[in-house]
Amino acid sequence: MAQHGGGGDAPGECVPRIGNDVLLGCGCVLLGDIEIGDGAVIGANAVVTRSVPAGCTVAGVPAKIVRCREGASVG
């Protein structure tokens, strides 16, 4: 079950934005005004507090990048 705070997509709502083809592992938590890039993978039970670049995999508490697909830009 997905839960989020705020009432919509208005600026300042602090709701995570999730791209296309994103895999969210069981029990992961996305906190704050962050963006999950297209094709990203979020590990099970990860706590994501920062944006995740497209094509990257994150895991852990707090979540850290563990791998990025070739050609993915990590800023």
C-alpha positions as CSV (number, residue, x, y, z in Angstrom):
1,M,0.0,0.0,0.0
2,A,1.4,3.4,-1.0
3,Q,1.0,6.3,1.3
4,H,2.1,9.9,0.9
5,G,1.5,13.2,2.6
6,G,0.1,16.3,1.1
7,G,-2.8,16.8,-1.3
8,G,-1.4,16.6,-4.7
9,D,1.3,17.8,-7.1
10,A,1.4,21.4,-6.1
11,P,4.9,22.9,-5.5
12,G,6.0,22.5,-2.0
13,E,3.9,19.4,-1.3
14,C,7.0,17.3,-0.5
15,V,5.7,14.3,-2.5
16,P,8.2,11.9,-4.2
17,R,8.1,11.8,-8.0
18,I,8.5,8.4,-9.5
19,G,9.6,7.9,-13.1
20,N,8.7,5.2,-15.6
21,D,9.8,1.5,-15.3
22,V,10.9,1.9,-11.7
23,L,11.1,-1.2,-9.5
24,L,10.1,-0.5,-5.9
25,G,11.3,-3.3,-3.5
26,C,8.9,-4.6,-0.8
27,G,8.8,-2.3,2.2
28,C,10.8,0.5,0.7
29,V,10.2,4.1,2.0
30,L,10.5,7.2,-0.1
31,L,10.7,10.4,2.0
32,G,10.5,14.0,1.0
33,D,10.6,16.0,-2.2
34,I,12.8,13.6,-4.2
35,E,12.8,12.2,-7.7
36,I,13.2,8.6,-8.7
37,G,14.6,8.5,-12.3
38,D,13.4,6.3,-15.1
39,G,14.5,2.6,-14.8
40,A,15.8,3.0,-11.2
41,V,15.6,0.1,-8.8
42,I,14.9,0.6,-5.1
43,G,16.0,-2.3,-2.9
44,A,13.7,-4.0,-0.4
45,N,13.3,-2.1,2.9
46,A,15.5,0.8,1.6
47,V,14.8,4.2,3.1
48,V,15.3,6.8,0.3
49,T,15.9,10.4,1.4
50,R,17.7,11.7,-1.8
51,S,16.9,11.6,-5.5
52,V,17.9,8.6,-7.4
53,P,19.4,9.0,-10.9
54,A,17.8,7.2,-13.9
55,G,19.1,3.7,-14.3
56,C,20.7,3.4,-10.9
57,T,20.1,0.8,-8.1
58,V,19.9,1.9,-4.4
59,A,19.7,-0.1,-1.2
60,G,20.2,0.3,2.5
61,V,19.2,2.6,5.4
62,P,19.7,5.3,4.4
63,A,19.7,4.2,0.7
64,K,23.0,4.5,-1.2
65,I,23.7,3.9,-4.9
66,V,25.1,0.4,-5.3
67,R,25.1,0.2,-9.1
68,C,24.3,2.2,-12.2
69,R,23.7,0.9,-15.7
70,E,26.3,1.8,-18.3
71,G,25.6,5.2,-19.6
72,A,23.6,6.4,-16.6
73,S,24.7,9.8,-15.4
74,V,25.2,10.2,-11.7
75,G,25.2,13.8,-10.7
